Amino acid sequence: MNPDAAILEFRPGPGGEEAKIWAGDLMRMYTRYANIRTWKVEQLDDTVLKIRGPAALTTLQYEAGTHRVQRVPSTERQGRIHTSTATVAVLPEIPETEISVRSDDLEWDFFRSGGKGGQNVNKVSSAVRLRHLPTGITVTCQTERDQYQNRQVALSMLRSRLWEKQLMETDIALSDSRKVIGRGMRAEKIRTYNYPQNRVTDHRINKSWHNLDDVINGKLTKLTEALSSADI
C-alpha cells in the first residue's frame, strides 16, 4: 500500500443534525491539518477526502474510529450540552490488482454536479454514482469536470470500501494490514472533544490536551506524534 495516500470518510453517528455538523467539523479539522503539513487535499465527495503527502497514511491511520463531541449545539435553545459522535474511516488507496471488480457487478448513474464549479460542471452530467450490486456499497464522485475522471475516482473509492469490508469480515486482529488503519476500524470510541472544559482526550493512550480550539483548527501534531510514539 502507498504510505503517502489516505482516503478519509466521515460518517455521522446517532444524533441527527448535530452529528452531521460534527462530521463536517472533523472534515474541516483534517483539511486544515493537511494544509499545515503542506499535503495535497482532494474532496472526492461531500464526506470523503483524499490526502496525499509524505507518510500521510502512516500518520493518519490512528485517526480511524469514533470521535465523540460534548458541546452545546448551535441549534440548542436551552443551553444543554449534547453528546454526539462521528466515525472517521481511514482507508488506503487500493490498486486494481488487489481488488477485483467485475463490470457486470456495477451499476452506474450519471447526473449534473451541484454547487460551484463552472458552466461545464453544472450543465453536463459529469457526476457519477456507482453501486456495487453484490454488496450494495454506493459511492459518488462529482469533483472532476470530466465524467471519465469521476468514473475512475469512483472506482478507486469503491475498491477502498470493498477492502474495508473484506478486512472487517475476515477479522484480522493484529496483522500488518490491520495495523495500517488502526483498531478504530471497529468504530470504537477513540477520542472525546469536550468543549465546556476546553479539553480533548485520547482514550487509547489516556492522555488529554487543554487546547481544544487549536486542535479543531487543525493543530494535531502533538496528538499524532503521541499516538505514533505509543504504537497502539
Long-range contacts (C-beta under 8 A, 24 or more apart in sequence): 1-57, 1-92, 1-93, 1-94, 1-180, 2-57, 2-92, 2-93, 3-55, 3-56, 3-57, 3-58, 4-52, 4-53, 4-54, 4-55, 4-56, 4-57, 5-50, 5-51, 5-52, 5-56, 5-57, 5-92, 5-93, 6-50, 6-51, 6-56, 6-57, 6-60, 6-61, 6-90, 6-91, 6-92, 6-93, 7-44, 7-48, 7-49, 7-50, 7-51, 7-89, 7-90, 7-91, 7-92, 7-93, 7-157, 7-160, 8-48, 8-49, 8-50, 8-51, 8-60, 8-63, 8-88, 8-89, 8-90, 8-91, 9-47, 9-48, 9-88, 9-89, 9-91, 10-47, 10-48, 10-49, 10-86, 10-87, 10-88, 10-89, 11-47, 11-86, 11-87, 11-88, 11-89, 12-86, 13-66, 13-84, 13-85, 13-86, 13-87, 14-84, 14-85, 15-82, 15-83, 15-84, 15-85, 17-73, 17-75, 18-73, 18-75, 18-82, 18-84, 19-84, 19-85, 19-86, 21-73, 21-74, 22-67, 22-69, 22-84, 22-85, 22-86, 23-47, 23-86, 25-69, 25-216, 26-67, 26-86, 26-88, 29-215, 29-216, 29-217, 29-218, 29-220, 30-60, 30-63, 30-88, 30-218, 30-220, 31-218, 32-217, 32-218, 33-218, 33-219, 33-220, 34-218, 35-218, 36-218, 36-219, 36-221, 42-143, 43-143, 44-141, 44-143, 44-153, 44-157, 45-139, 45-140, 45-141, 45-142, 45-143, 45-157, 48-139, 48-157, 50-93, 57-90, 57-92, 57-180, 59-224, 59-228, 60-90, 60-224, 61-90, 61-179, 61-180, 61-181, 61-182, 62-182, 62-184, 62-204, 62-224, 62-227, 62-228, 62-232, 63-88, 63-90, 63-182, 63-184, 63-190, 63-224, 64-88, 64-89, 64-90, 64-181, 64-182, 64-183, 64-184, 64-185, 64-190, 65-182, 65-183, 65-184, 65-185, 65-186, 65-187, 65-188, 65-189, 65-190, 65-191, 66-184, 66-187, 66-188, 66-189, 66-190, 67-190, 67-191, 67-192, 67-193, 68-189, 68-191, 68-192, 68-193, 69-192, 69-193, 69-195, 70-192, 70-193, 70-194, 70-195, 70-196, 71-193, 71-194, 71-195, 71-196, 72-195, 72-196, 81-196, 85-189, 87-187, 88-184, 89-164, 89-181, 89-185, 90-181, 90-182, 90-184, 91-160, 91-161, 91-163, 91-164, 91-181, 92-160, 92-163, 92-180, 92-181, 93-156, 93-160, 94-156, 94-159, 94-160, 94-162, 94-163, 95-159, 96-159, 98-159, 98-163, 99-159, 99-162, 99-163, 99-166, 101-132, 101-155, 101-158, 101-159, 101-162, 105-132, 105-133, 105-134, 106-130, 106-131, 106-132, 106-133, 107-131, 107-133, 108-151, 110-147, 111-142, 113-142, 114-142, 117-145, 118-145, 120-145, 121-145, 126-150, 128-154, 129-154, 130-154, 130-155, 130-157, 130-158, 132-158, 132-161, 132-162, 135-162, 135-165, 137-161, 137-162, 137-165, 182-232, 183-232, 202-226, 202-227, 204-230, 204-232, 205-230, 205-232
